[in-house]
Amino acid sequence: MSDAFSLENLRTRMHKSIDAMKNDLAGLRTGRASASLLDPIHVDAYGSATPLNQVATVSVPEPRMLSVQVWDRSMASAVEKAIRESGLGLNPIAEGALIRVPLPELNEERRRELSKVAHQYAEQARVAVRHVRRDGMDILRKLEKDGEMSQDDARVNSDKVQKATDEAIAEIDAMVAHKEQEIMQV
């Protein structure tokens, strides 16, 4: 941990947590096919977990269908298995090196499950933001204790850290509310 206090550095770290949540949310289905839906999937390829987009091309030929063109034909069954076991409720159909992934209609129960997953992603992001806040407060306490920062400066900076935290969490809450609305829309 660095002894130098930087509010910008803390804000950057908070926004990285928000960006990670954005990527997670992009992978949640909303009833329309999206190539980013398969982004979180990793394939057991060449002895390691490899992101799907590094072994295949994902395209959207129709609104309710994804098409996965596997580059190495021998990887097709591993890709199909990874999609099937991803927890996204998808049932891929392999046709050689091409895998078709029809998107079933979302029923009410499935929408609620997806909404819960979105809330889990949001909670993970909130926890990450709070960790960044804690790190910033620890640095401020240490600087104050070591006499490198006055008590008043430490208090002013801790208020700024708290304000940045509140803004980041408000942004997370707004994003998850929007995503939930998108998911529940029939």
Stockholm file with secondary structure:
# STOCKHOLM 1.0

chainA/1-186         MSDAFSLENLRTRMHKSIDAMKNDLAGLRTGRASASLLDPIHVDAYGSATPLNQVATVSVPEPRMLSVQVWDRSMASAVEKAIRESGLGLNPIAEGALIRVPLPELNEERRRELSKVAHQYAEQARVAVRHVRRDGMDILRKLEKDGEMSQDDARVNSDKVQKATDEAIAEIDAMVAHKEQEIMQV
#=GR chainA/1-186 SS CCSSCCHHHHHHHHHHHHHHHHHHHHTSCCSSCCGGGGTTCEEEETTEEEEGGGTEEEEEEETTEEEEEESSGGGHHHHHHHHHTSSSCCCCEEETTEEEEECCCCCHHHHHHHHHHHHHHHHHHHHHHHHHHHHHHHHHHHHHHTTSSCHHHHHHHHHHHHHHHHHHHHHHHHHHHHHHHHHHCC
#=GC SS_cons         CCSSCCHHHHHHHHHHHHHHHHHHHHTSCCSSCCGGGGTTCEEEETTEEEEGGGTEEEEEEETTEEEEEESSGGGHHHHHHHHHTSSSCCCCEEETTEEEEECCCCCHHHHHHHHHHHHHHHHHHHHHHHHHHHHHHHHHHHHHHTTSSCHHHHHHHHHHHHHHHHHHHHHHHHHHHHHHHHHHCC
//
